[in-house]
Amino acid sequence: MTILVLGGRSEIGLAVAKRLAKGTVVLAARRADDLATEAKTLLEAGATTIERVEFDADNLAAHGPFLADTASRFGPITTVVIAFGILGEQSRAERDADHALSIVHTDYTAHVSVLTHLANILRDQGTGRIVVFSSVAGVRVRRANYVYGSAKAGLDGFASGLADALHGTGVRLLLIRPGFVTGRMTHGMTPAPFASTPDQVADATVKGLRGKKDVVWVPGVLKPVFAVMRMLPRSIWRRMPR
């Protein structure tokens, strides 16, 4: 059993890996040599082996060779948790095109690249699970964080389509749609209603992996909430906070 975490420092990614810890866990991140604390936590949780590998999500050209090498060295891969991403600064992104593009590059384009390569590898295996973290920010994009939200909207659509394309191949894609998550990425921000913690997102993710749903909302109440939100007039929606 091999679990691959792309974004080995992610609080949510590590929380998921901790709950699944068994066999080999591969932590992929920049500065992989600095992941000793994360490795220790997973070993204590039940993993038998921790491998730390260098991975730069923004280096698209390296994705294919990296994933092929990882599957060759540590495969077959049982579960891939894609947990990299950035929030960015909305106010800066509205004026700085390079910053806006960096958010979209990491949160959408890099995910498309990784997911396409992974889908090919796992199809060849004939089995495997992929966890993708979207966001309610992408369900209906808000003025307050439209750059990040638009990237998540694109990712949500791509992952949903890929999940359908993988149906019947033995490969399953589970899409997670969290609301506001308190943690390092959102430190200093005022939590939105129905906020959750990385542990709560991880619990819902693992429950989703054990069930049959294709999409998991965290918390679950956000699904009916956003069914209503989609109906709000645009004049009201554009004043919605983050």
MARTOR-964051 format. One record per residue (C-alpha): x negated, y, z negated. Coordinates in steps of 0.02 Angstrom, whole numbers, plus 50000, padded with zeros to 5 digits. Each point is the difference from the previous one (the first is absolute). Layout:
MARTOR-964051
XYZ/...
//
This chain:
MARTOR-964051
500005000050000/499295016950052/500765016949962/499315014950096/500275017549928/499635013850125/499745014849885/499164991249856/500145014849881/501865002850024/500954999149837/501484991850084/498934988350104/499044994249848/501604997949899/500714988750136/498374990150013/499974997949811/501724991950005/499514988650144/498234996549939/499524982350044/498604993150106/498995013350091/500425018549998/499105010950127/499915018449952/499665010950151/499575018349976/498695013250023/498564998549876/500484982049968/498534997649882/500895011549876/501494988349980/499304990649850/501385005549882/501364995150123/499164983150030/499904996649813/501855003949979/500484987750136/498884986349935/500815002049830/501714998950085/499604983050073/499035002150162/498594987550020/498925010550117/499915018550040/499205005850160/499625018550025/499835005750180/499695017050079/501515006850093/500355017250071/501835001550049/499645015350108/498734990950109/501204992650126/498664992350110/499404989249855/501714992849955/500014985650122/498244993649964/500235002749813/501634990249988/499384986150113/498434998249894/501005000349838/501184986450063/498514989650058/499075001649836/501414998949874/501524993550094/501264993950027/500775015849930/501574997149898/500565017849960/499405017050060/500445015249894/499765016050101/499775013049865/498955014150073/500695017450034/499905018449955/501285012849947/499115015450063/500525017949967/501585005650087/499645018649986/498274997750076/500634988250135/501265012950059/498575011650048/498554988250027/500284988450147/498474989549958/500684996549826/501714995650070/499194988150123/498954992049863/501594995749903/500854992750153/498404990850050/499834991049833/501834997549957/500614995150173/498704997450136/498814989749892/501464989349941/500544996650180/498244994350041/499814988949847/501744992550017/499754995750183/498364991149967/500714991149847/501544994250094/498904991750131/498924991449870/501454993649896/500974994450154/498504989450046/500014992949823/501854996550016/500315006549825/499725014949886/500845014749916/499715018750023/500565013249875/500215017550070/500365015249891/501125012550085/500905013549898/501725007649980/499115015850062/500124992250173/501834995149992/500535017950031/498565012150014/500105015349888/499335017350033/499054999449835/498844985950057/500354997750185/498214995850051/499834985349880/501834995650025/499834999450189/498524988249987/501004988649885/501495001050118/498904993950141/499264986249894/501724994549942/500614998650179/498444990950060/500014987749855/501864996650021/499754996150184/498474989349965/500974990249869/501284995750133/498644995450124/499224988249873/501644991249963/499824981450035/498095000350008/499714994549821/499415017649956/501065011149889/499895018949978/500755007449843/500345018750005/500035009349834/500855017149987/499535007949834/500595016949941/498865011349901/498644989749914/499095007249851/498134996950010/498345007150061/500695005450168/501405010249922/499085005949844/500545017549952/501604999550102/501735000749922/500784982750021/501524998950113/501604991749939/499914981049989/498115000349989/499114983549971/498284994049945/498744989650098/500454985149889/501855001950040/499625000850186/498904984549983/501354990549906/501265004050137/498764995250135/499624983049925/501854996949974/500265004550183/498644987950054/500874986149905/501695004450075/500645001650177/500235018750022/499065009050139/500095017049915/499875004249815/500475017149929/499175005149837/500995003049896/501484991550081/501175014649964/499115010150135/500814989750137/501785006549967/499315017149953/499185001950170/501544993350088/500825015849933/498475010950030/500044995850185/501735008050009/499535016749923/500135015150116/498315006150062/500285017149920/499994991349830/498684987050042/498685012850049/500055007049822/499714983149920/498424999049892/498634987150022/
//
